[in-house]
Amino acid sequence: MKKGQISNILRQLQLIYIVDWIRFYILKFKNYNKNKKFGAKHPDVILPPDYLMYESFSIDYDQYYNGGRRMAVWVAEHLRKHTSLANQAILDWGCGPGRIIRHMPEVIGNNCTFYGTDYNSKSIAWCKANIPNVGFNCNPLKAQLPYKDNTIDAIYGISILTHLSEQMHTDWINELQRVLKPEGIILLSTHGDNYKVKLEQTELENYNKGLLVVRGTVKEGHRTYCAFQPKPFMQKLFRDVDILEHIELSSDTKDWVPQDLWIIKKRS
């Protein structure tokens, strides 16, 4: 790589970090009063540092904690349609600072064992120190999980594929299948047709051709790196598994654009 190309990449990274921190402080200020009220009302709730919360979701204490519990219930309901959720090993792939997985031991119970994994070492360190009854592990960005073959019964990943490149989609689906038991279940969310309104003209043309659209090519895995997945792309990605459900949600508000939900099963 030439020196000029390296300098250009460094400038792009610097700009992304600056914009990201500006957005962080804007949201921190915007939610300050709301978060202060939550802290006063729930003094016993342990929360992650604001930036860890922001990286994985938003700086909204109520949405992190109570919204996280609602999401845990929602995920459990969808998984329960296809597996017993009793005496099972359940993995939150890309758990961040534990927004969902912290509630799973209470929401599911049934003698299940719970795991959370993420490539953000700071999030995993916080989870290990503050969330009981869950085993946490740090994984690299590349598709490599610290679990043996055929050991996990159910996996869910909320808005994880939405920040990965095309090659990473393939690599990670293969890795998730590796650790999953035969007939195990995977639940994943993606940026489907609801997100077409956010695409530029060239991006939309490629999306409508069934191609993965990736925006932000500097820091894969970060919230500033977005992938948009049309249905034909996902169907091709899942050619070696059984697609149990593809759910396209709708929303009555412009403030929330719902992601698609895919539930797949590993073949025996």
C-alpha positions as a printed NumPy array, in Angstrom:
array([[  0.   ,   0.   ,   0.   ],
       [  1.35 ,   3.428,  -0.994],
       [  2.073,   6.154,   1.539],
       [ -0.648,   8.376,   0.057],
       [ -3.257,   5.638,   0.45 ],
       [ -2.247,   5.094,   4.072],
       [ -2.534,   8.821,   4.781],
       [ -5.982,   8.917,   3.174],
       [ -7.183,   5.991,   5.319],
       [ -5.833,   7.65 ,   8.467],
       [ -7.662,  10.873,   7.613],
       [-10.894,   8.928,   7.074],
       [-10.476,   7.186,  10.42 ],
       [ -9.815,  10.476,  12.178],
       [-12.92 ,  12.032,  10.621],
       [-15.066,   9.036,  11.598],
       [-13.87 ,   9.198,  15.206],
       [-14.509,  12.945,  15.39 ],
       [-18.022,  12.646,  13.946],
       [-18.723,   9.664,  16.18 ],
       [-17.691,  11.509,  19.353],
       [-19.705,  14.579,  18.374],
       [-22.773,  12.384,  17.923],
       [-22.055,  10.685,  21.246],
       [-22.004,  13.965,  23.17 ],
       [-25.104,  15.26 ,  21.382],
       [-27.052,  12.163,  22.447],
       [-25.577,  12.307,  25.949],
       [-26.758,  15.889,  26.349],
       [-30.133,  15.17 ,  24.73 ],
       [-30.908,  12.318,  27.147],
       [-29.304,  13.843,  30.24 ],
       [-32.513,  14.724,  32.117],
       [-34.254,  11.509,  31.143],
       [-31.293,   9.403,  32.238],
       [-30.957,  11.343,  35.494],
       [-34.588,  10.537,  36.332],
       [-34.008,   6.867,  35.549],
       [-30.977,   6.789,  37.849],
       [-32.945,   8.374,  40.678],
       [-35.839,   5.943,  40.215],
       [-33.633,   2.856,  39.84 ],
       [-30.562,   3.406,  42.053],
       [-29.843,  -0.332,  42.268],
       [-29.614,  -0.893,  38.495],
       [-25.997,  -1.246,  37.414],
       [-25.429,   0.408,  34.028],
       [-22.449,   0.238,  31.672],
       [-20.402,   3.358,  30.882],
       [-22.219,   5.699,  28.507],
       [-19.913,   5.137,  25.54 ],
       [-20.222,   1.342,  25.734],
       [-23.984,   1.783,  25.758],
       [-23.785,   4.208,  22.826],
       [-21.545,   1.91 ,  20.739],
       [-24.04 ,  -0.93 ,  20.872],
       [-27.365,   0.887,  21.128],
       [-28.077,   4.403,  22.431],
       [-27.433,   6.487,  25.546],
       [-30.904,   5.876,  26.898],
       [-30.882,   4.176,  30.287],
       [-34.538,   3.158,  30.199],
       [-34.267,   1.729,  26.697],
       [-31.057,  -0.07 ,  27.622],
       [-32.49 ,  -1.696,  30.751],
       [-36.277,  -1.96 ,  30.404],
       [-36.105,  -2.03 ,  26.614],
       [-33.446,  -4.717,  26.882],
       [-35.749,  -6.839,  28.997],
       [-38.607,  -6.412,  26.527],
       [-36.24 ,  -7.474,  23.76 ],
       [-35.179, -10.527,  25.783],
       [-38.833, -11.554,  26.101],
       [-39.366, -10.944,  22.38 ],
       [-36.326, -13.036,  21.384],
       [-37.338, -15.845,  23.747],
       [-40.865, -15.932,  22.31 ],
       [-39.539, -16.296,  18.762],
       [-37.018, -18.983,  19.732],
       [-39.607, -20.897,  21.755],
       [-41.676, -21.428,  18.613],
       [-38.903, -23.67 ,  17.278],
       [-37.091, -25.121,  20.317],
       [-37.936, -25.997,  23.901],
       [-35.6  , -23.519,  25.665],
       [-35.267, -26.047,  28.482],
       [-31.879, -27.415,  29.614],
       [-30.262, -25.714,  26.644],
       [-27.114, -23.702,  25.974],
       [-28.068, -20.268,  24.625],
       [-25.623, -17.785,  23.075],
       [-25.974, -14.033,  22.539],
       [-23.662, -13.423,  19.58 ],
       [-22.53 ,  -9.789,  19.703],
       [-23.891,  -9.155,  23.186],
       [-22.236,  -5.738,  23.641],
       [-22.632,  -4.49 ,  27.237],
       [-25.313,  -7.083,  27.99 ],
       [-28.509,  -5.215,  27.093],
       [-30.408,  -8.414,  26.29 ],
       [-28.435, -11.304,  27.783],
       [-28.469,  -9.855,  31.312],
       [-32.22 , -10.552,  31.422],
       [-32.206, -14.011,  29.845],
       [-31.595, -16.079,  33.023],
       [-34.763, -14.53 ,  34.503],
       [-36.807, -14.477,  31.28 ],
       [-36.022, -18.062,  30.191],
       [-34.661, -19.95 ,  33.22 ],
       [-35.561, -23.652,  32.726],
       [-32.073, -24.838,  33.723],
       [-30.569, -23.227,  30.626],
       [-26.946, -22.118,  30.403],
       [-26.302, -18.652,  29.   ],
       [-23.319, -17.237,  27.122],
       [-22.454, -13.858,  25.646],
       [-19.683, -13.064,  23.201],
       [-18.492,  -9.847,  21.539],
       [-15.408,  -8.451,  19.82 ],
       [-15.406,  -5.374,  22.071],
       [-13.083,  -6.342,  24.927],
       [-14.223,  -3.402,  27.099],
       [-17.857,  -4.473,  26.867],
       [-16.957,  -8.049,  27.751],
       [-14.841,  -6.915,  30.697],
       [-17.765,  -4.855,  32.017],
       [-20.2  ,  -7.753,  31.55 ],
       [-17.925, -10.172,  33.384],
       [-17.668,  -7.783,  36.324],
       [-21.35 ,  -6.851,  36.552],
       [-23.658,  -9.511,  35.082],
       [-24.044, -12.803,  37.002],
       [-25.226, -16.192,  35.724],
       [-23.838, -15.665,  32.217],
       [-20.524, -16.86 ,  30.793],
       [-18.841, -14.128,  28.745],
       [-16.077, -14.448,  26.155],
       [-14.295, -12.035,  23.849],
       [-13.966, -13.034,  20.2  ],
       [-11.994, -11.383,  17.379],
       [-13.775,  -9.58 ,  14.563],
       [-12.966, -12.511,  12.311],
       [-15.221, -15.543,  12.56 ],
       [-13.749, -17.392,  15.516],
       [-15.734, -18.34 ,  18.62 ],
       [-14.229, -19.912,  21.774],
       [-16.698, -22.825,  21.822],
       [-16.367, -26.445,  20.726],
       [-18.237, -27.922,  17.767],
       [-21.916, -28.798,  18.27 ],
       [-22.25 , -27.372,  21.791],
       [-24.864, -24.567,  21.514],
       [-28.622, -25.152,  21.16 ],
       [-29.79 , -21.653,  20.254],
       [-28.021, -18.492,  19.074],
       [-29.36 , -15.001,  18.553],
       [-27.625, -11.973,  17.06 ],
       [-29.495,  -8.675,  17.05 ],
       [-28.123,  -6.152,  14.529],
       [-24.752,  -7.88 ,  14.136],
       [-24.795,  -8.846,  10.456],
       [-25.852,  -5.245,   9.849],
       [-22.253,  -4.144,  10.502],
       [-20.297,  -6.781,   8.581],
       [-18.879,  -7.153,   5.063],
       [-20.036,  -9.744,   2.554],
       [-17.158, -12.126,   3.279],
       [-17.826, -11.805,   7.002],
       [-21.467, -12.764,   6.434],
       [-20.348, -16.073,   4.959],
       [-17.566, -16.665,   7.471],
       [-19.744, -15.958,  10.492],
       [-22.712, -18.051,   9.335],
       [-20.287, -20.952,   8.892],
       [-18.792, -20.353,  12.349],
       [-22.191, -20.108,  14.026],
       [-23.16 , -23.395,  12.394],
       [-19.944, -24.971,  13.644],
       [-20.738, -24.359,  17.313],
       [-24.464, -25.071,  16.895],
       [-25.848, -28.525,  17.605],
       [-27.643, -30.357,  14.786],
       [-31.196, -28.952,  14.493],
       [-30.121, -25.986,  16.611],
       [-31.737, -22.608,  16.002],
       [-30.241, -19.23 ,  14.988],
       [-32.178, -15.943,  15.122],
       [-30.679, -12.962,  13.297],
       [-31.854,  -9.45 ,  12.428],
       [-30.957,  -7.583,   9.228],
       [-31.522,  -4.331,   7.346],
       [-34.22 ,  -5.411,   4.905],
       [-36.667,  -3.585,   2.641],
       [-37.697,  -1.155,   5.395],
       [-34.257,   0.418,   5.019],
       [-34.489,   1.044,   1.276],
       [-35.583,   4.614,   2.046],
       [-32.131,   5.221,   3.554],
       [-30.224,   4.13 ,   0.456],
       [-28.728,   6.415,  -2.179],
       [-29.642,   5.822,  -5.809],
       [-26.64 ,   3.629,  -6.717],
       [-27.007,   1.682,  -3.481],
       [-30.709,   1.165,  -4.131],
       [-30.035,  -0.127,  -7.639],
       [-27.593,  -2.71 ,  -6.292],
       [-29.955,  -3.649,  -3.461],
       [-32.797,  -4.21 ,  -5.941],
       [-30.472,  -6.531,  -7.892],
       [-30.216,  -8.688,  -4.762],
       [-26.715,  -7.516,  -3.859],
       [-25.46 ,  -6.742,  -0.373],
       [-24.956,  -2.995,   0.1  ],
       [-22.184,  -1.86 ,   2.451],
       [-21.696,   1.718,   3.601],
       [-18.62 ,   2.84 ,   5.543],
       [-15.554,   0.849,   4.576],
       [-13.079,   1.912,   7.267],
       [-13.993,   0.265,  10.57 ],
       [-15.921,  -2.947,  10.101],
       [-18.009,  -3.997,  13.083],
       [-18.493,  -0.417,  14.304],
       [-21.89 ,   1.294,  14.277],
       [-20.649,   3.578,  11.472],
       [-20.252,   0.526,   9.188],
       [-23.655,  -0.501,   7.817],
       [-24.756,  -3.404,   5.66 ],
       [-28.15 ,  -3.711,   3.958],
       [-29.368,  -7.226,   3.104],
       [-31.951,  -7.866,   0.357],
       [-33.98 , -11.061,   0.565],
       [-32.235, -12.864,  -2.363],
       [-28.833, -12.263,  -0.751],
       [-29.996, -13.767,   2.546],
       [-31.609, -16.745,   0.838],
       [-28.32 , -17.47 ,  -0.935],
       [-26.406, -17.006,   2.327],
       [-28.681, -19.572,   4.008],
       [-28.519, -22.176,   1.244],
       [-26.987, -24.781,   3.594],
       [-29.536, -24.358,   6.404],
       [-33.312, -24.526,   6.701],
       [-35.075, -21.154,   6.764],
       [-37.858, -21.461,   9.334],
       [-39.099, -17.873,   9.253],
       [-38.448, -14.572,   7.54 ],
       [-40.383, -11.858,   9.332],
       [-40.701,  -8.365,   7.849],
       [-41.93 ,  -6.074,  10.609],
       [-43.77 ,  -2.799,  10.1  ],
       [-43.794,   0.399,  12.154],
       [-46.332,   3.157,  12.715],
       [-43.671,   5.673,  13.698],
       [-40.873,   7.329,  11.732],
       [-38.623,   7.207,  14.809],
       [-38.176,   3.434,  14.588],
       [-37.318,   1.503,  11.436],
       [-37.698,  -2.226,  12.184],
       [-35.164,  -4.761,  11.024],
       [-36.056,  -8.038,   9.33 ],
       [-35.915, -11.211,  11.393],
       [-34.516, -14.492,  10.076],
       [-34.81 , -17.775,  11.987],
       [-32.85 , -20.696,  10.598],
       [-32.138, -24.278,  11.664],
       [-28.968, -26.31 ,  11.278],
       [-29.573, -29.503,   9.372],
       [-29.026, -32.784,  11.188]])
